[in-house]
Amino acid sequence: MTSPARPPLRLAVVGHVEHVTIGRVAAVPRAGEIAHLEAPRWFPGGGGGVAFWQLARSPAEVLLYTALGDDEAGAQVERALGAAGARVRVHAARRAEPHTRDLVLLTPDGERTIVVVGEPLHPRADDPLPWGALAGCDAAYFTAQDPAALRAARAARLLVVTARRREALARSGVAADVVVGSRLDAREVSARADYPMPPAALVLTEGAAGGIIETAAGVERFPAPPSPEAVGGAYGAGDSFAGALVFFLAAGLPLRDACAAAGRHGAAVLRAVDPRDGQLPLEAP
């Protein structure tokens, strides 16, 4: 007798989505210089946006909690997010201000320099969004700023929080299952002891060196996948790793295996200028 089919995963992203314009430059301009952006393109990106696009490449139902500005940039972001697929549900608060724009400059080595125009727009717990639906999610990824919204996200079975939101996590009074960040980013490098309510695990990537996992039992390493031969750009690699990690943990992979699997998805983004072009499909193990 065959086993009943497992229902699809239900995953959530809570955070900011920017209107991102990305393109290549010969070099980042110095004071007084002019840089010409080659082959510019735009897409909904940012920490929440890139993780959302990665999760949208899975068989899961994906809920996005975000905020939108009241200008044409906000309208463009809303239309693009809504076209991400039939399994996507976008819950957006409205702000009476322009939507945040990012300008991303990619140099020939693929490194990115980001100029953020305005403050990122984050959802808040007092926004009239269906926060109760988070209790039915297998996992939630949090990259917003409101501690009360983080407490709402804690209702999901698994809570993964970006290390960029250490302050919000401390103020929320809840413990995350996983905090994820980059050991190469000064905004994100941390230790479990830095959190008043230490997460069950802290995952920090180290680019081509792989990364570390810190738990109460100690520190262990996970490997990095082979780097792609052709490098398009580094924008979105870390956020794609985080999105993939959320998926694999929700699907039941042990943490070290989930990190190794997510590493392949983070590295894949390096092949492309627009991270969506490099993101790999997510499949349950």
Buried (B, 14 or more C-beta within 10 A) or exposed (E): EEEEEEEEBBBBBBBBBBBBBBBBBEEEEEEEEEBEBEEEEBBBBBBBBBBBBBBBBBEBBBBBBBBBBEBEBBBBBBEBBEEBEEBBBBBBBBBEBBBBBBBBBBBEEBEBBBEBBBEBBBBBBEBEBEBEBBEEBBBBBBBBBBBBBBBBBBBBBBBBBBBBBBEBBBBBEBBBBBBBBBBBEEEBEBEBEEBEEBBBBBBBBBBEEBBBBBBEEEEEEBEBBEEBEEBBBBBBBBBBBBBBBBBBBBBEBEBBBBBBBBBBBBBBBBBBBBBBBBBBEBEBE
